[in-house]
Amino acid sequence: MNYRIILYIIGWVLNIEAAFMLLPVITGILYQEPALWAFAAAGALCLLFGVSLTFKKPKRQYFYVKEGYVTVALSWVVLSIMGALPFLFSGAISHPIDALFETVSGFTTTGASILPAVEDLPKCVLLWRSFTHWLGGMGVLVFLLSLLKLAGGSHMNLMKAESPGPSVGKLMPKVHSTAKILYGIYIAITVTEFIVLLVSGMTVFDALTTAFGTAGTGGFGIKNDSMASYSPLIQVEVTIFMILFGVNFNFYFLLLLRKWKQAFANEEVCWYFLIIFASILLIGWDIRGLYGTFGTAIRESAFQVGSVITTTGFATADFNQWPIISRTILVMLMFIGACAGSTGGGIKVSRFIILIKSSKKELRQYIHPRQIHKIRMDGKPVDREIVQNINAFMIIYVLIFAFSVLALACDGHDLITNFTAVAATFNNIGPGLELVGPSANFGFFSNPAKMILIFDMLAGRLEIFPLLLLFVRDTWRKF
């Protein structure tokens, strides 16, 4: 285990966090808010620890898969702890566990909050909440890779550990260049949404925080009713951008290269849009009686479907009051999630496609045991290692999910609340049903329950394995 390089990278993560805390400081200066000193103090602490860890460059800069996973997991834990300090220093959140819950929810782009109301918070605090979504959406390590050069295959080991989805590929021969391209696309779409929202009548602050929340598919709102008080035009625009950020970013890269055929032949993207389209129609038809026109019902349906499947978590309506069929579809979308290689959470569409194809293969094997059947994705055979990884992921996913629901039951709340609370945090969505519905919050859970949900949020964002390796004894042994 190369501990020195792990600490070195964590140090750079803290340096980046310190630099980004200048944004809420500047916001506090513009709005003349005393809370800016909380960010200045937290940023100074980040810089102090960061500089001390990066003062001397390690001689051995390479590391392998194990180090990559451990580095990513520890970086996210440290990032969240330091990111929670401004909430405590400013007094916006008084309890450390609540502050950590809010911060982890931000960085993991979950959007679940313990705050009953947000409109009274200082604007610098609101900006930091939304910006944590943007930074966590593409990944702080991916951002670091676009700036920092490491030896050998170390870049790829970090990207594999942090990027969502069953497999990660390089867009360019060098991972350093791939990280730059991904963040370039990410920034371009974010800026586009910001401009569109400005033109549609949003204020600069509202447009910026909404763009951050949409890009990271996070969902922290700056209004108590989330997006309900904005105009129908703005709601439609946010719907479109939520869905766009749930698309695999490789798709956009192929479009930039004008490889139209290869881009639109992507099975995952096709199924992603098909699921969205079908869900919008089914829910729209089911809730048509709750709204004046079918068009309004479709608009409300589209927003909630886009918000849930991309795991953004914005809301324009309390879907907890919708008919049972609509709520059931939304809960199913919570598990499906967005595309691999996007900023969205959930199990991912590609995993479900491969699982279905794997099941079909096994059935055919019973009928024709001597025939060789290969699982193909986009016309290419899927490696056996990827299929095994998905199977292991699903087994561990179910076990963690079941344990979390059982643990939350100790708080004494109803099953739907506990089940959807775990679904909303483990899949990085935000709102659930009943006591954790769109108009509610997670503040009523006990501190032990909140710690379980914090673990679920981190495990869901990091695709389980990096976080679990921290608890395996062999991870820390020297061989």
C-alpha positions as CSV (number, residue, x, y, z in Angstrom):
1,M,0.0,0.0,0.0
2,N,1.5,3.3,-1.1
3,Y,0.3,5.4,1.8
4,R,2.4,8.4,0.8
5,I,0.7,8.9,-2.6
6,I,-2.7,8.4,-1.0
7,L,-2.1,11.2,1.5
8,Y,-0.6,13.3,-1.3
9,I,-3.8,13.0,-3.4
10,I,-6.0,13.7,-0.4
11,G,-3.9,16.8,0.2
12,W,-4.7,18.0,-3.3
13,V,-8.4,17.3,-2.8
14,L,-8.3,19.6,0.3
15,N,-6.4,22.2,-1.7
16,I,-9.1,22.1,-4.4
17,E,-11.9,22.3,-1.7
18,A,-10.2,25.3,-0.2
19,A,-10.0,27.0,-3.6
20,F,-13.7,26.4,-4.2
21,M,-14.7,27.8,-0.8
22,L,-13.7,31.1,-2.3
23,L,-17.0,31.1,-4.2
24,P,-19.3,31.3,-1.1
25,V,-16.8,33.8,0.4
26,I,-17.2,36.1,-2.7
27,T,-21.0,35.6,-2.5
28,G,-20.9,36.6,1.2
29,I,-19.0,39.7,0.3
30,L,-21.5,40.6,-2.5
31,Y,-24.5,40.2,-0.2
32,Q,-22.7,41.5,2.9
33,E,-23.3,38.3,5.0
34,P,-21.3,37.6,8.2
35,A,-21.5,33.8,7.3
36,L,-18.7,34.3,4.8
37,W,-16.2,34.1,7.7
38,A,-17.3,30.5,8.3
39,F,-16.2,29.6,4.7
40,A,-13.0,31.6,5.1
41,A,-12.1,29.7,8.3
42,A,-13.0,26.3,6.8
43,G,-11.1,27.1,3.6
44,A,-8.0,28.1,5.7
45,L,-8.1,24.8,7.5
46,C,-8.5,22.9,4.2
47,L,-5.5,24.8,2.8
48,L,-3.4,24.2,6.0
49,F,-3.9,20.4,5.9
50,G,-3.7,20.3,2.1
51,V,-0.4,22.1,1.8
52,S,1.1,20.0,4.6
53,L,0.2,16.8,2.7
54,T,1.4,18.1,-0.7
55,F,4.5,20.0,0.4
56,K,6.7,17.2,-0.6
57,K,6.0,15.1,-3.8
58,P,6.2,11.3,-3.2
59,K,9.1,9.5,-4.9
60,R,6.8,6.6,-5.8
61,Q,3.8,8.1,-7.6
62,Y,2.3,4.9,-9.0
63,F,-0.4,2.9,-7.3
64,Y,-2.7,0.0,-8.2
65,V,-6.4,-0.7,-8.1
66,K,-6.5,-1.2,-4.3
67,E,-4.8,2.1,-3.7
68,G,-7.1,3.8,-6.2
69,Y,-10.3,2.6,-4.5
70,V,-9.0,3.5,-1.0
71,T,-7.8,6.9,-2.2
72,V,-11.2,7.7,-3.7
73,A,-13.2,6.5,-0.6
74,L,-11.0,8.4,1.9
75,S,-11.0,11.5,-0.3
76,W,-14.8,11.6,-0.3
77,V,-14.9,11.1,3.5
78,V,-12.4,13.8,4.2
79,L,-14.0,16.1,1.6
80,S,-17.4,15.7,3.3
81,I,-16.0,16.3,6.8
82,M,-14.2,19.5,5.9
83,G,-17.2,20.6,3.7
84,A,-19.5,20.3,6.7
85,L,-17.4,22.8,8.8
86,P,-19.0,26.0,7.2
87,F,-22.4,24.8,8.3
88,L,-21.2,24.4,11.9
89,F,-19.1,27.6,11.9
90,S,-22.0,29.7,10.5
91,G,-24.6,28.2,12.8
92,A,-26.8,27.2,9.8
93,I,-26.7,23.7,11.2
94,S,-25.8,23.2,14.9
95,H,-25.3,19.4,15.2
96,P,-22.2,17.8,13.6
97,I,-24.1,14.7,12.4
98,D,-26.7,16.9,10.8
99,A,-24.0,19.0,9.1
100,L,-22.3,15.9,7.8
101,F,-25.6,14.5,6.5
102,E,-26.3,17.7,4.6
103,T,-22.7,17.8,3.2
104,V,-22.6,14.2,2.2
105,S,-26.0,14.6,0.6
106,G,-24.6,17.5,-1.4
107,F,-21.4,16.0,-2.6
108,T,-23.0,12.6,-3.4
109,T,-25.7,14.6,-5.4
110,T,-28.4,13.0,-3.2
111,G,-30.3,16.2,-2.3
112,A,-31.9,14.7,0.9
113,S,-31.9,17.4,3.5
114,I,-32.4,17.7,7.3
115,L,-33.4,21.4,7.0
116,P,-37.1,22.1,7.4
117,A,-36.7,25.4,5.5
118,V,-33.9,26.9,3.4
119,E,-35.1,30.3,2.3
120,D,-33.9,32.0,5.5
121,L,-30.3,30.7,5.1
122,P,-27.6,33.1,4.0
123,K,-27.0,33.1,0.2
124,C,-23.4,32.0,0.6
125,V,-24.6,28.9,2.4
126,L,-27.2,28.2,-0.3
127,L,-24.5,28.6,-2.9
128,W,-22.2,26.1,-1.2
129,R,-25.0,23.6,-0.8
130,S,-25.7,23.8,-4.6
131,F,-22.1,23.9,-5.6
132,T,-21.3,20.7,-3.7
133,H,-23.7,19.0,-6.2
134,W,-21.8,20.4,-9.1
135,L,-18.4,19.3,-7.7
136,G,-19.6,15.9,-6.7
137,G,-21.6,15.3,-9.9
138,M,-18.6,14.6,-12.2
139,G,-16.4,13.8,-9.3
140,V,-13.7,15.7,-7.5
141,L,-11.1,13.1,-8.4
142,V,-11.9,13.4,-12.1
143,F,-11.4,17.2,-11.7
144,L,-8.1,16.5,-10.0
145,L,-7.1,14.2,-12.8
146,S,-7.7,17.0,-15.3
147,L,-5.0,19.1,-13.5
148,L,-2.6,16.6,-11.8
149,K,-0.3,14.2,-13.7
150,L,0.5,10.9,-12.1
151,A,2.7,8.1,-13.1
152,G,1.8,4.9,-15.0
153,G,-1.9,3.7,-14.9
154,S,-2.6,5.5,-11.7
155,H,-5.0,7.9,-13.4
156,M,-7.2,5.0,-14.7
157,N,-7.3,3.4,-11.2
158,L,-8.7,6.6,-9.7
159,M,-11.2,7.1,-12.5
160,K,-12.5,3.6,-12.3
161,A,-13.1,3.9,-8.6
162,E,-15.0,7.2,-8.8
163,S,-16.9,7.1,-12.1
164,P,-20.4,5.6,-12.0
165,G,-21.3,2.6,-14.1
166,P,-20.2,-1.0,-14.7
167,S,-17.1,-0.1,-16.8
168,V,-15.1,3.0,-17.6
169,G,-13.3,3.6,-20.9
170,K,-10.9,6.2,-22.1
171,L,-12.2,8.8,-24.6
172,M,-8.5,9.6,-25.5
173,P,-5.3,7.6,-25.2
174,K,-4.4,9.5,-22.0
175,V,-6.8,9.5,-19.0
176,H,-5.5,13.1,-18.2
177,S,-7.0,14.2,-21.6
178,T,-10.2,12.2,-21.0
179,A,-10.8,14.0,-17.7
180,K,-10.3,17.3,-19.4
181,I,-12.8,16.4,-22.1
182,L,-15.4,15.2,-19.6
183,Y,-15.2,18.4,-17.5
184,G,-15.2,20.5,-20.7
185,I,-18.5,18.9,-21.8
186,Y,-19.8,19.2,-18.2
187,I,-19.0,22.9,-17.9
188,A,-20.3,23.7,-21.4
189,I,-23.8,22.2,-20.7
190,T,-23.8,23.9,-17.2
191,V,-23.1,27.3,-18.7
192,T,-25.7,26.7,-21.5
193,E,-28.4,25.9,-18.8
194,F,-27.3,29.0,-16.8
195,I,-27.8,31.3,-19.8
196,V,-31.1,29.7,-20.8
197,L,-32.5,30.2,-17.3
198,L,-31.3,33.8,-17.2
199,V,-33.0,34.5,-20.5
200,S,-36.2,32.9,-19.1
201,G,-36.4,35.3,-16.2
202,M,-34.4,33.8,-13.4
203,T,-32.1,36.0,-11.3
204,V,-28.4,35.4,-11.6
205,F,-28.2,33.7,-8.2
206,D,-31.2,31.5,-8.8
207,A,-30.0,30.5,-12.3
208,L,-26.5,29.7,-11.0
209,T,-27.7,27.5,-8.0
210,T,-30.3,25.8,-10.2
211,A,-27.7,25.0,-12.9
212,F,-25.3,23.6,-10.3
213,G,-28.1,21.4,-8.8
214,T,-29.3,20.2,-12.2
215,A,-25.8,19.6,-13.6
216,G,-24.8,17.5,-10.7
217,T,-28.3,15.9,-10.7
218,G,-28.4,16.8,-7.0
219,G,-31.6,18.6,-6.2
220,F,-30.9,21.0,-3.3
221,G,-33.3,23.8,-3.9
222,I,-33.0,27.4,-2.7
223,K,-36.8,27.7,-2.1
224,N,-38.9,25.7,0.4
225,D,-41.1,24.4,-2.5
226,S,-38.1,23.4,-4.6
227,M,-39.1,24.3,-8.2
228,A,-42.9,24.7,-7.8
229,S,-42.9,28.5,-7.7
230,Y,-41.0,28.9,-10.9
231,S,-42.8,29.4,-14.2
232,P,-43.9,26.5,-16.4
233,L,-41.3,27.5,-19.0
234,I,-38.4,27.3,-16.5
235,Q,-39.8,24.0,-15.2
236,V,-39.7,22.6,-18.8
237,E,-36.2,23.8,-19.3
238,V,-35.0,22.3,-16.1
239,T,-36.7,19.0,-17.1
240,I,-34.8,18.9,-20.4
241,F,-31.4,19.6,-18.7
242,M,-32.0,17.1,-16.0
243,I,-32.6,14.4,-18.6
244,L,-29.5,15.6,-20.6
245,F,-27.2,15.3,-17.6
246,G,-28.5,11.7,-17.1
247,V,-27.0,10.7,-20.5
248,N,-23.7,8.9,-20.8
249,F,-21.1,11.7,-21.5
250,N,-19.4,9.4,-24.1
251,F,-22.6,10.0,-26.2
252,Y,-21.8,13.8,-26.2
253,F,-18.1,13.1,-27.1
254,L,-19.2,11.0,-30.1
255,L,-21.5,13.8,-31.2
256,L,-18.6,16.3,-31.0
257,L,-16.6,14.0,-33.2
258,R,-19.6,13.8,-35.6
259,K,-19.8,10.0,-35.2
260,W,-23.6,10.1,-35.4
261,K,-24.2,6.4,-36.2
262,Q,-22.0,5.2,-33.3
263,A,-23.5,7.7,-30.9
264,F,-27.2,6.8,-31.6
265,A,-26.4,3.1,-31.7
266,N,-25.8,3.2,-28.0
267,E,-28.3,0.7,-26.4
268,E,-28.2,2.3,-23.0
269,V,-29.1,5.8,-24.2
270,C,-31.9,4.4,-26.4
271,W,-33.4,2.4,-23.5
272,Y,-32.9,5.4,-21.2
273,F,-35.1,7.7,-23.4
274,L,-37.6,4.9,-24.0
275,I,-38.1,4.3,-20.2
276,I,-38.5,8.1,-19.7
277,F,-41.0,8.4,-22.5
278,A,-43.1,5.4,-21.4
279,S,-43.1,6.5,-17.8
280,I,-44.1,10.1,-18.6
281,L,-47.1,8.8,-20.6
282,L,-48.2,6.3,-18.0
283,I,-48.0,8.7,-15.1
284,G,-49.5,11.6,-17.1
285,W,-52.5,9.4,-17.9
286,D,-52.8,8.3,-14.3
287,I,-52.7,11.8,-12.8
288,R,-54.8,13.6,-15.5
289,G,-57.7,13.9,-13.1
290,L,-55.6,15.9,-10.6
291,Y,-54.8,18.7,-13.1
292,G,-56.9,20.9,-15.3
293,T,-55.6,19.7,-18.6
294,F,-53.8,16.6,-19.9
295,G,-50.9,18.9,-21.0
296,T,-50.4,20.1,-17.5
297,A,-50.4,16.5,-16.2
298,I,-47.8,15.6,-18.8
299,R,-45.6,18.5,-17.8
300,E,-45.8,17.6,-14.1
301,S,-45.2,13.9,-15.0
302,A,-42.2,14.8,-17.2
303,F,-40.6,16.9,-14.5
304,Q,-40.9,14.2,-11.8
305,V,-39.9,11.4,-14.1
306,G,-36.8,13.3,-15.2
307,S,-36.0,14.3,-11.6
308,V,-36.3,10.8,-10.2
309,I,-34.7,8.7,-13.0
310,T,-31.7,11.1,-13.2
311,T,-31.7,11.1,-9.3
312,T,-31.8,14.9,-9.3
313,G,-34.5,15.3,-6.7
314,F,-36.1,18.6,-7.7
315,A,-39.9,18.7,-7.3
316,T,-42.7,20.8,-8.7
317,A,-45.4,18.7,-7.0
318,D,-45.9,16.5,-3.9
319,F,-45.9,13.2,-5.8
320,N,-46.5,11.5,-2.4
321,Q,-50.2,12.5,-3.0
322,W,-50.3,10.9,-6.5
323,P,-52.2,7.7,-7.2
324,I,-50.5,4.4,-6.2
325,I,-49.6,3.5,-9.8
326,S,-47.7,6.7,-10.4
327,R,-45.9,6.4,-7.1
328,T,-45.0,2.8,-7.8
329,I,-43.5,3.8,-11.2
330,L,-41.5,6.5,-9.6
331,V,-40.1,4.1,-6.9
332,M,-39.1,1.7,-9.7
333,L,-37.3,4.6,-11.5
334,M,-35.4,5.3,-8.3
335,F,-33.7,1.9,-8.7
336,I,-33.1,2.1,-12.4
337,G,-31.3,5.4,-12.3
338,A,-29.6,7.2,-15.2
339,C,-26.9,6.1,-17.7
340,A,-23.4,4.9,-16.7
341,G,-20.9,7.7,-17.2
342,S,-23.4,10.4,-16.4
343,T,-23.8,12.5,-13.2
344,G,-26.9,10.5,-12.2
345,G,-27.1,7.8,-9.6
346,G,-29.1,4.6,-9.2
347,I,-28.2,1.1,-10.3
348,K,-27.8,2.4,-13.9
349,V,-29.7,1.5,-17.1
350,S,-26.7,-0.4,-18.6
351,R,-26.6,-2.8,-15.6
352,F,-30.2,-3.7,-16.0
353,I,-29.7,-4.3,-19.8
354,I,-26.8,-6.6,-19.1
355,L,-28.7,-8.4,-16.3
356,I,-31.7,-9.0,-18.6
357,K,-29.4,-10.3,-21.4
358,S,-27.6,-12.5,-18.9
359,S,-30.9,-14.0,-17.7
360,K,-31.9,-14.6,-21.4
361,K,-28.6,-16.3,-22.0
362,E,-29.0,-18.6,-19.0
363,L,-32.5,-19.6,-20.2
364,R,-31.2,-20.4,-23.7
365,Q,-28.4,-22.4,-22.1
366,Y,-31.0,-24.7,-20.5
367,I,-32.6,-25.3,-23.9
368,H,-29.4,-25.5,-25.9
369,P,-26.7,-26.6,-23.5
370,R,-24.0,-27.1,-26.1
371,Q,-24.4,-23.8,-27.9
372,I,-22.2,-20.9,-27.0
373,H,-24.1,-17.8,-26.2
374,K,-22.4,-14.4,-25.8
375,I,-23.8,-11.3,-24.2
376,R,-23.5,-8.3,-26.5
377,M,-23.8,-4.6,-25.8
378,D,-23.8,-2.1,-28.7
379,G,-22.8,-5.0,-31.0
380,K,-19.7,-5.9,-29.0
381,P,-19.3,-8.9,-26.6
382,V,-19.4,-8.0,-22.9
383,D,-16.5,-9.3,-21.0
384,R,-17.2,-12.1,-18.5
385,E,-15.5,-10.0,-15.8
386,I,-18.0,-7.2,-16.3
387,V,-20.9,-9.6,-15.9
388,Q,-19.4,-11.1,-12.8
389,N,-18.8,-7.6,-11.4
390,I,-22.5,-6.7,-12.0
391,N,-23.7,-9.9,-10.3
392,A,-21.5,-9.2,-7.3
393,F,-22.7,-5.6,-7.2
394,M,-26.3,-6.6,-7.2
395,I,-25.9,-9.1,-4.4
396,I,-24.0,-6.6,-2.2
397,Y,-26.5,-3.9,-3.1
398,V,-29.5,-6.0,-2.0
399,L,-27.7,-7.0,1.3
400,I,-26.8,-3.4,2.2
401,F,-30.3,-2.2,1.2
402,A,-32.0,-4.9,3.4
403,F,-29.7,-4.2,6.4
404,S,-30.3,-0.5,6.1
405,V,-34.1,-0.9,6.0
406,L,-33.9,-3.2,9.0
407,A,-31.7,-0.8,10.9
408,L,-34.0,2.1,10.2
409,A,-36.9,0.1,11.6
410,C,-35.4,0.6,15.1
411,D,-36.6,4.2,14.8
412,G,-40.2,3.0,14.8
413,H,-41.3,4.7,11.5
414,D,-43.5,3.0,8.9
415,L,-42.2,0.6,6.3
416,I,-42.8,2.9,3.3
417,T,-40.9,5.7,5.0
418,N,-37.9,3.5,5.8
419,F,-37.9,1.7,2.5
420,T,-38.1,4.8,0.4
421,A,-35.6,6.7,2.7
422,V,-33.0,4.0,1.9
423,A,-34.0,3.9,-1.8
424,A,-33.7,7.7,-1.9
425,T,-30.3,7.9,-0.2
426,F,-28.7,4.7,-1.6
427,N,-29.6,5.7,-5.1
428,N,-28.7,9.3,-4.5
429,I,-32.2,10.7,-5.3
430,G,-33.3,12.8,-2.4
431,P,-37.1,12.6,-1.7
432,G,-38.9,9.4,-1.0
433,L,-42.5,8.8,0.1
434,E,-44.6,9.3,3.3
435,L,-42.5,11.0,6.0
436,V,-39.6,11.6,3.5
437,G,-41.7,12.9,0.7
438,P,-40.9,15.9,-1.5
439,S,-42.5,18.3,1.0
440,A,-40.7,16.7,4.0
441,N,-37.2,16.2,5.2
442,F,-34.9,13.7,7.0
443,G,-34.4,15.7,10.2
444,F,-36.7,13.4,12.3
445,F,-34.4,10.4,12.0
446,S,-32.2,9.5,15.0
447,N,-28.5,10.1,14.8
448,P,-27.6,6.4,14.3
449,A,-30.2,6.2,11.5
450,K,-28.7,9.3,9.9
451,M,-25.2,7.7,10.0
452,I,-26.6,4.7,8.2
453,L,-28.1,6.9,5.6
454,I,-24.8,8.8,5.3
455,F,-23.1,5.5,4.6
456,D,-25.7,4.6,2.0
457,M,-25.3,7.9,0.2
458,L,-21.5,7.5,0.0
459,A,-21.8,3.8,-1.0
460,G,-24.3,4.6,-3.7
461,R,-22.2,7.4,-5.2
462,L,-19.0,5.4,-5.1
463,E,-20.7,2.2,-6.4
464,I,-20.3,0.4,-3.1
465,F,-16.9,-1.3,-3.6
466,P,-14.5,1.6,-2.8
467,L,-16.2,2.3,0.5
468,L,-16.5,-1.4,1.5
469,L,-12.8,-1.9,1.0
470,L,-12.1,0.4,3.9
471,F,-13.6,-2.2,6.2
472,V,-11.7,-5.2,4.8
473,R,-8.6,-6.2,6.8
474,D,-6.6,-7.3,3.8
475,T,-6.8,-3.8,2.3
476,W,-4.4,-2.5,4.9
477,R,-1.9,-5.4,4.9
478,K,1.4,-5.1,3.3
479,F,2.2,-8.0,1.0
